[in-house]
């Protein structure tokens, strides 16, 4: 009984943490945390007048440029910011198996697309790649931590018997 309650609350806590983390990522990606406000009508009229300039579909162009100009902060932040989303995969947050695999990649692409539409960021294929690498690293990290914790608990269980 107690074990099932712990599992129930663990799942609820993980889901809440991921929701809050997702909201934080959205706020950061859309520059809302900086206090900037963007008027949608103005953005659309500027896009029609000047064309779209905030897009990069050339693979590794941004990564190469950041390395060349010694701006590794952008690369590191975009990689590290999606590591916690590996918990979605490991803890199987969603009841539907399909969502556990495709929620985060869809979320990453959606965020980049929203940045492009509202011109509050840059739609960049390299950033999507770095975010996905961070997510995959998080999946591997949580999987390895799960195995490690399982082995430690088994050792403690054997030693206590």
C-alpha positions in Angstrom: 0.0 0.0 0.0 2.7 2.5 1.0 4.8 1.5 -2.0 2.0 2.1 -4.5 1.4 5.6 -2.9 5.0 6.4 -3.3 4.9 5.4 -6.9 1.7 7.4 -7.5 3.2 10.6 -5.9 6.5 10.1 -7.6 4.8 10.1 -11.0 2.7 13.2 -10.1 5.8 15.1 -8.9 7.8 14.2 -12.1 4.9 15.4 -14.3 4.6 18.6 -12.3 8.3 19.3 -12.5 8.3 18.6 -16.3 5.4 21.0 -16.8 7.1 23.8 -14.9 10.4 23.1 -16.7 8.6 23.2 -20.0 7.0 26.5 -19.2 10.4 27.8 -18.2 11.9 26.7 -21.5 9.0 28.3 -23.4 9.5 31.6 -21.6 13.2 31.6 -22.2 13.0 30.6 -25.9 10.3 33.3 -26.6 12.3 36.0 -24.7 9.4 36.6 -22.4 11.6 36.5 -19.4 13.5 39.5 -20.7 10.3 41.5 -20.5 10.0 42.0 -24.2 6.6 42.2 -25.7 5.9 41.6 -29.4 2.8 42.8 -31.2 1.6 40.0 -33.6 0.2 42.4 -36.2 3.4 44.4 -36.3 5.4 41.2 -36.7 3.3 39.9 -39.6 3.4 43.3 -41.4 7.2 43.4 -41.0 7.5 39.8 -42.3 5.5 40.7 -45.4 7.5 44.0 -45.9 11.0 42.7 -45.3 10.7 39.0 -45.8 11.8 36.3 -43.5 15.3 36.6 -42.2 15.3 34.6 -39.0 15.8 31.1 -40.4 18.8 28.8 -40.9 18.3 25.5 -42.7 22.0 24.9 -43.4 23.1 22.0 -41.2 26.1 22.8 -38.9 26.3 26.5 -40.0 25.5 27.9 -36.6 27.7 25.3 -34.8 30.6 26.1 -37.1 30.0 29.9 -36.6 29.8 29.6 -32.8 33.1 27.6 -32.7 34.8 30.0 -35.1 33.8 33.0 -33.0 34.4 31.3 -29.7 30.8 31.5 -28.6 30.3 28.1 -27.1 27.8 29.4 -24.5 25.0 29.1 -27.1 25.9 25.6 -28.0 26.3 24.4 -24.4 23.0 26.0 -23.2 21.0 24.5 -26.1 22.5 21.1 -25.4 22.1 21.2 -21.6 18.6 22.7 -21.5 16.9 19.6 -22.9 18.8 17.0 -20.8 16.0 17.0 -18.1 13.5 16.0 -20.8 15.2 12.6 -20.9 13.0 12.0 -17.8 9.9 11.9 -20.0 11.4 8.9 -21.8 12.8 7.1 -18.8 9.9 7.6 -16.4 7.3 7.0 -19.1 5.3 10.0 -18.1 2.6 9.6 -20.6 0.3 6.5 -20.5 0.3 6.4 -24.4 3.7 4.9 -25.3 3.9 6.9 -28.6 3.9 10.2 -26.6 6.9 9.2 -24.5 9.0 8.9 -27.7 7.8 11.8 -29.7 6.6 14.5 -27.3 10.0 16.1 -26.8 11.1 16.1 -30.4 7.7 17.6 -31.4 8.0 20.1 -28.6 11.5 21.2 -29.7 10.4 21.7 -33.4 7.3 23.5 -32.3 9.3 25.9 -30.1 11.6 26.7 -33.0 8.7 27.2 -35.3 7.0 29.6 -32.9 10.2 31.6 -32.6 10.2 31.9 -36.4 6.6 32.9 -36.7 6.7 35.5 -33.9 10.2 36.6 -34.8 11.3 36.4 -31.2 14.2 34.0 -32.0 15.8 32.1 -34.8 14.5 29.0 -36.5 17.8 27.0 -36.7 18.2 23.4 -37.7 21.5 23.3 -35.6 19.6 24.4 -32.5 17.1 21.6 -33.1 19.9 19.2 -33.5 21.6 20.3 -30.3 18.3 20.2 -28.4 17.7 16.6 -29.7 21.2 15.6 -28.7 20.6 17.0 -25.2 17.3 15.0 -25.0 19.0 11.8 -26.2 21.8 12.3 -23.7 19.2 12.8 -21.0 17.5 9.6 -22.0 20.8 7.7 -21.7 21.7 9.5 -18.5 18.4 8.7 -16.8 18.6 5.1 -18.0 22.1 4.6 -16.6 21.1 6.3 -13.3 18.1 4.0 -13.1 20.3 0.9 -13.5 22.8 2.3 -11.0 20.1 3.0 -8.4 18.5 -0.4 -9.0 21.8 -2.1 -8.4 22.6 -0.1 -5.3 19.1 -0.9 -3.8 19.6 -4.6 -4.6 23.0 -4.5 -2.8 21.5 -2.8 0.2 18.6 -5.3 0.2 21.1 -8.2 0.1 23.3 -6.7 2.9 20.3 -6.1 5.2 19.0 -9.7 4.9 
